Amino acid sequence: MTRTDVIVLGAGIIGTSVALQLVKRGFAVALVDKRGPGEGTSYGNAGIIEGDTLFPRPFPSDAATLLRVATRLAPEANYHLTFLPRIAPWLLAYRAWSSPQRLIETAKLMRPLFAQALAEHEALMAESGADRYLRKTGWLKLYRSGDTFGETKRERRVADDYGLAYRVLDTDGARALEPALAPVFRHAVLWEDSASLSNPLAVTQAYAQRFVQLGGRLVKGDAMTLRRSALACRVETSEGSIEAGHAVIALGPWTNDLLRGVRLRLPLAVKRGYHRHYRPRGDASLARPVFDAEGGYVLAPMEQGIRLTTGAEFADRDAAPTPVQFGRVMPSAKQLFPLGAAVEAKPWMGSRPCLPDSRPVIGQAPGHPWLWIAAGHAHWGLTLGPVTGRLVAEMMSGATPFCDPAPYRAERFGPLRL
């Protein structure tokens, strides 16, 4: 039996960042996962650190988009028909949180995290030797129609209120930045306060290595073996049992599996997503991630090739992959950028943990002061990993948090008892 201060369950970007921030503040920490750091959901993302993000992607409100989604023709969303009855209550809550007033509320409540996101990453990258993966070239959003571009006016007004840097570009201005893009779009916005990574997995692994260098223990184990006795919590690992006074759940889409053991449940849904890498044809390249608003996909330059990410898929977390969205986005993607042969034999799939108000849960589990939760980061897990770790570490150590943690408490959803 080994004793430590904190057990962090889940070695994705969130759990690894929490563990690293805790050990930097003097805690003895064990980071436990079945897999290696960053090899789960954290591996599959567009590699963007969205310091200037304001609004989450809202539930579609126009009839044309809803019809495309309903008929499973929309590139940005797919669903399994048999899963709809189970996800319907969550979708209704998500729709309620997509009203213009609530989107502005979400932007305000999430701004403290986003405002510190890049700085926290840069600090951890500097000490872990991961600087070489960072690109501070912003990210580019493209709009093929004037109507779609016009829908960004509210977001840009809010960006102006917060002093966020962006540039509105025409086709030629965007192609001056990215010459390999075909002129199939009319408008673009370069969000200059965002950065991106050429290898998100390598960054998470670098943070994990730094954690070990500072004395943290990285061990293979099953989070679902967590048990609480009168004085401590315990988890079983490949190195035997580990006990601690506190545990942090950073299990992403598996969070509720563990919370069930303490008779709690978050209103957590899963958005599955896919990516695949492609070789560019000729000497084509990208200097930054590019989002095609109408196409519903991102092209992101990675060490492995050009990563093409799809939109959301609503299906059971553990159902077999159905990467049909690639068929929907590939014509548009190839029209925009000269994609060549696929690098992998088949697409990668992961599951994003999402809450209906698009805010994560960061803080103590209701009624269980020994148990902490850092989950529900949706599409922003990579962005918010280090800043989430900082907030958890400050709360656990008794320091004054850099921002008010109240908007991220689980209790905002009311009673969570099973």
C-alpha positions in Angstrom: 0.0 0.0 0.0 1.4 3.4 -1.0 0.2 6.7 0.5 0.0 10.0 -1.4 -1.9 13.3 -1.1 -4.0 13.3 -4.2 -4.9 10.7 -6.8 -5.7 12.2 -10.2 -7.9 9.8 -12.3 -7.4 10.3 -16.0 -4.2 11.2 -17.9 -5.7 13.3 -20.7 -4.8 16.9 -21.1 -7.1 17.9 -18.2 -5.9 15.3 -15.7 -2.2 15.6 -16.7 -2.4 19.4 -16.3 -4.2 19.1 -12.9 -1.5 16.6 -11.7 1.3 18.8 -12.9 -0.1 22.0 -11.3 -0.7 20.1 -8.0 2.8 18.7 -7.8 4.3 22.2 -8.6 2.5 23.4 -5.4 4.0 20.7 -3.2 1.4 18.0 -3.3 2.4 14.3 -3.6 0.4 13.1 -6.6 -0.4 9.9 -8.4 -1.7 10.2 -11.9 -3.6 7.0 -12.9 -4.9 5.9 -16.2 -5.3 2.6 -18.2 -3.5 4.2 -21.1 -0.6 6.5 -21.7 -0.9 10.3 -21.2 -3.0 11.9 -23.9 -3.8 8.7 -25.8 -7.6 8.9 -25.3 -10.0 11.7 -26.2 -7.2 14.3 -25.9 -5.4 12.9 -28.9 -8.1 14.0 -31.4 -8.6 17.7 -31.7 -7.7 20.5 -34.1 -4.8 21.5 -31.9 -6.1 25.0 -31.3 -5.6 26.9 -28.0 -8.6 29.2 -28.3 -7.6 32.1 -26.1 -10.1 34.4 -28.0 -13.1 32.1 -28.1 -16.3 33.7 -26.9 -19.4 31.6 -28.0 -19.8 27.8 -28.0 -21.2 26.4 -31.1 -24.9 26.9 -30.6 -27.8 24.6 -31.3 -29.0 25.4 -34.9 -31.9 27.8 -35.0 -32.7 28.2 -38.7 -35.1 25.7 -40.4 -32.7 24.9 -43.3 -29.9 23.8 -41.0 -32.3 21.8 -38.8 -33.7 20.0 -41.8 -30.2 19.1 -43.0 -29.3 17.8 -39.6 -32.6 15.9 -39.3 -32.1 14.2 -42.7 -28.5 13.5 -41.8 -27.1 15.6 -44.7 -25.4 18.3 -42.6 -21.6 18.1 -42.5 -21.5 19.5 -39.0 -23.6 16.9 -37.2 -24.6 13.3 -37.4 -26.7 11.0 -35.1 -27.7 7.5 -34.5 -31.5 7.3 -34.7 -31.8 4.8 -31.9 -29.9 7.1 -29.6 -32.2 10.1 -30.0 -34.6 9.3 -27.2 -31.7 9.1 -24.8 -30.1 12.4 -25.9 -33.3 14.4 -26.4 -33.6 15.9 -22.9 -29.9 17.0 -23.1 -30.4 18.5 -26.6 -33.4 20.5 -25.3 -31.3 21.9 -22.5 -28.5 22.7 -24.9 -31.0 24.5 -27.2 -32.1 26.6 -24.3 -28.6 27.6 -23.6 -28.1 28.6 -27.2 -30.3 31.7 -27.0 -28.5 34.9 -27.8 -28.8 36.2 -24.2 -27.4 33.0 -22.8 -24.6 32.8 -25.3 -23.5 36.2 -24.1 -23.8 35.0 -20.5 -21.6 32.0 -21.3 -19.0 34.2 -22.9 -18.8 36.3 -19.8 -18.6 33.4 -17.4 -16.0 31.6 -19.5 -13.8 34.6 -20.3 -11.6 34.3 -17.1 -10.5 30.8 -18.2 -10.0 31.6 -21.9 -8.1 34.8 -21.0 -5.5 32.8 -19.1 -5.5 29.7 -21.3 -2.5 30.5 -23.6 -0.4 32.0 -20.8 -0.8 28.9 -18.7 0.1 26.7 -21.7 3.1 28.8 -22.5 4.4 28.5 -18.9 4.1 24.7 -18.8 5.6 24.4 -22.3 8.6 26.4 -21.3 9.4 24.3 -18.3 8.6 21.0 -20.1 10.5 21.7 -23.3 7.4 21.6 -25.5 7.9 25.1 -26.9 8.7 23.8 -30.4 5.2 22.5 -30.9 3.6 26.0 -30.4 2.5 28.2 -33.3 1.3 31.7 -32.5 -0.2 32.3 -35.9 -3.9 32.6 -34.9 -6.6 30.6 -36.7 -8.5 31.4 -39.7 -12.3 31.1 -40.2 -13.7 31.1 -43.7 -17.2 32.0 -44.9 -18.4 31.1 -48.3 -21.5 33.2 -48.2 -22.3 36.7 -47.0 -25.2 35.4 -44.9 -22.9 33.1 -42.9 -20.4 35.8 -42.4 -23.1 38.2 -41.3 -24.0 35.8 -38.5 -20.6 36.6 -36.9 -21.5 40.3 -36.2 -22.7 39.7 -32.6 -19.5 37.7 -31.8 -17.3 40.4 -33.2 -19.1 43.1 -31.2 -18.5 41.1 -28.0 -14.9 40.6 -29.1 -14.5 44.3 -29.4 -16.0 44.8 -25.9 -13.3 42.4 -24.5 -10.5 43.9 -26.6 -9.8 40.7 -28.5 -7.6 40.9 -31.6 -9.0 39.8 -35.0 -8.8 40.9 -38.6 -11.7 40.7 -41.1 -10.2 39.7 -44.5 -11.5 39.3 -48.0 -10.5 36.4 -50.2 -7.2 37.9 -51.4 -6.3 38.9 -47.8 -6.8 35.4 -46.5 -5.0 33.8 -49.4 -2.0 36.1 -48.8 -1.7 34.3 -45.4 -2.6 30.8 -46.8 -1.7 30.7 -50.6 -2.7 27.0 -50.9 -6.4 27.8 -50.3 -8.6 28.0 -53.3 -10.7 31.1 -53.7 -14.0 29.4 -53.0 -14.9 31.6 -50.0 -15.9 35.3 -49.8 -15.0 36.3 -46.3 -12.6 35.4 -43.6 -11.7 36.3 -40.0 -8.2 35.8 -38.5 -8.4 35.4 -34.8 -5.0 36.6 -33.7 -5.0 35.7 -30.0 -5.4 32.0 -30.7 -2.4 29.7 -31.0 -2.1 26.1 -32.2 0.0 23.0 -31.7 1.7 20.8 -34.3 1.4 17.7 -32.1 -1.1 17.9 -29.2 -0.3 14.4 -28.1 3.4 15.2 -27.7 2.5 18.3 -25.6 0.4 16.2 -23.2 3.2 13.7 -23.0 5.7 16.5 -22.3 3.6 17.7 -19.4 3.4 14.2 -18.0 7.2 13.9 -18.2 7.6 17.2 -16.4 5.2 15.9 -13.7 7.4 12.8 -13.2 10.5 15.0 -13.1 9.0 16.9 -10.3 8.3 13.8 -8.3 4.9 12.8 -9.4 3.9 9.2 -9.9 2.5 8.1 -13.3 1.0 4.7 -13.0 -1.3 2.4 -15.0 -4.5 1.6 -13.2 -8.3 1.4 -13.4 -10.1 4.5 -12.1 -13.3 2.4 -11.6 -11.6 0.7 -8.7 -11.8 3.9 -6.6 -13.2 3.2 -3.2 -13.6 5.4 -0.1 -12.9 4.3 3.4 -13.4 6.3 6.6 -10.0 8.0 6.3 -8.9 7.8 2.7 -9.7 6.9 -0.9 -8.0 4.0 -2.6 -7.4 2.9 -6.2 -5.9 -0.3 -7.6 -2.9 0.1 -10.0 -0.2 -2.1 -11.6 2.0 -1.1 -8.7 -0.5 -2.1 -6.0 -3.0 -0.1 -4.0 -2.6 3.7 -3.7 -4.3 5.7 -0.9 -4.8 9.4 -0.7 -6.9 12.0 1.2 -8.3 13.4 -2.1 -9.1 12.2 -5.6 -9.7 14.2 -8.8 -11.9 12.8 -11.5 -10.6 13.9 -14.9 -12.1 11.1 -16.9 -13.9 13.1 -19.6 -16.7 11.0 -21.2 -16.2 8.3 -18.5 -16.9 10.8 -15.6 -20.4 9.6 -14.8 -19.2 6.0 -14.7 -17.2 6.7 -11.7 -19.6 9.2 -10.1 -22.2 6.5 -10.1 -20.3 4.9 -7.2 -21.0 7.9 -5.0 -24.6 8.2 -6.3 -24.1 11.3 -8.3 -24.7 12.1 -12.0 -23.8 15.1 -14.1 -26.0 16.1 -17.1 -23.1 15.1 -19.3 -23.5 14.1 -22.9 -21.0 12.8 -25.4 -20.3 14.3 -28.8 -18.3 11.9 -30.8 -15.8 13.2 -33.3 -13.4 11.9 -35.9 -10.2 13.0 -37.6 -7.8 11.7 -40.2 -4.5 12.9 -41.5 -3.8 13.5 -45.2 -0.7 14.3 -47.2 -0.9 17.6 -49.0 -0.5 17.5 -52.8 2.6 19.1 -54.3 4.2 21.7 -52.1 0.9 22.9 -50.5 1.0 23.8 -46.8 -0.9 25.6 -44.1 0.6 27.9 -41.4 -2.4 27.7 -39.1 -5.7 25.8 -38.6 -8.5 26.8 -41.0 -12.2 26.4 -40.2 -14.7 26.2 -43.1 -17.9 27.5 -41.5 -20.3 26.1 -44.1 -18.3 22.9 -44.5 -18.3 22.1 -40.8 -14.7 20.9 -40.6 -11.2 22.1 -39.7 -8.0 21.6 -41.6 -5.1 21.7 -39.1 -1.4 21.3 -40.0 0.1 18.6 -37.8 3.4 16.7 -37.8 1.5 13.7 -39.0 0.0 15.6 -42.0 -3.0 17.8 -42.5 -5.6 16.8 -39.9 -9.2 16.9 -41.1 -11.6 17.0 -38.2 -15.4 16.4 -38.4 -18.3 17.9 -36.6 -20.2 16.3 -33.8 -21.9 12.8 -33.8 -24.6 12.0 -31.3 -24.4 8.3 -30.5 -23.7 6.0 -27.7 -20.2 6.5 -26.4 -19.2 2.9 -26.9 -21.1 2.3 -30.2 -19.0 1.2 -33.3 -17.6 4.1 -35.3 -19.7 5.5 -38.1 -17.4 8.1 -39.8 -20.0 9.0 -42.5 -19.2 12.7 -42.1 -16.0 12.3 -44.0 -18.1 11.6 -47.1 -20.0 14.8 -46.5 -17.0 17.1 -46.0 -14.4 15.7 -48.3 -15.7 17.3 -51.5 -15.7 20.7 -49.9 -12.3 20.2 -48.2 -10.7 19.1 -51.4 -12.2 22.0 -53.2 -10.6 24.3 -50.6 -7.2 22.7 -50.1 -5.3 20.1 -52.2 -5.6 17.1 -49.9 -3.7 14.0 -51.1 -3.7 10.4 -49.8 -4.8 9.5 -46.3 -2.0 8.8 -43.9 -3.9 6.3 -41.7 -5.8 3.2 -42.8 -9.0 4.4 -41.0 -10.2 7.5 -39.2 -9.6 8.1 -35.4 -12.7 8.5 -33.2 -13.0 10.1 -29.8 -15.8 11.3 -27.4 -16.0 14.8 -26.1 -17.7 15.3 -22.7 -20.2 18.1 -23.0 -22.6 19.9 -20.5 -25.7 21.7 -21.8 -24.4 25.2 -20.7 -21.0 24.6 -22.4 -19.2 25.2 -19.1 -17.0 22.6 -17.4 -17.4 21.4 -13.9 -14.4 22.3 -11.8 -14.6 21.9 -8.1 -15.6 19.5 -5.3 -18.2 16.9 -5.9 -21.5 17.8 -4.0 -21.6 16.1 -0.6 -18.1 14.6 -1.0 -15.4 17.0 0.1 -12.6 14.4 -0.6 -13.7 14.1 -4.3 -13.0 16.8 -7.0 -14.2 17.0 -10.6 -12.5 18.5 -13.6 -14.7 17.4 -16.5 -17.1 18.5 -19.2 -14.7 20.7 -21.3 -16.4 19.7 -24.6 -14.4 21.1 -27.6 -12.1 23.1 -25.3 -10.2 20.4 -23.4 -6.9 21.2 -25.0 -7.4 24.9 -24.5 -8.4 24.8 -20.9 -6.2 21.9 -19.5 -3.5 24.0 -17.8 -5.8 26.8 -16.6 -8.2 24.1 -15.2 -5.2 22.5 -13.4 -4.2 25.9 -11.9 -7.7 26.6 -10.6 -8.0 23.1 -9.1 -4.6 23.4 -7.5 -5.3 26.8 -6.0 -8.6 25.6 -4.5 -7.1 22.5 -3.1 -4.1 24.3 -1.6 -6.3 27.0 0.0 -4.8 29.8 -2.1 -6.9 32.6 -3.5 -8.2 31.3 -6.9 -7.2 33.5 -9.9 -10.9 33.7 -10.8 -14.2 33.1 -9.1 -14.8 29.3 -9.4 -18.6 29.6 -8.7 -19.7 29.5 -12.4 -18.1 26.0 -12.7 -19.5 24.4 -9.7 -21.5 21.2 -10.2 -24.3 22.5 -7.9 -25.4 24.9 -10.7 -27.4 22.0 -12.1 -29.4 21.5 -8.9 -29.6 18.1 -7.2 -27.4 15.6 -8.8 -28.2 12.5 -6.7 -29.1 9.3 -8.6 
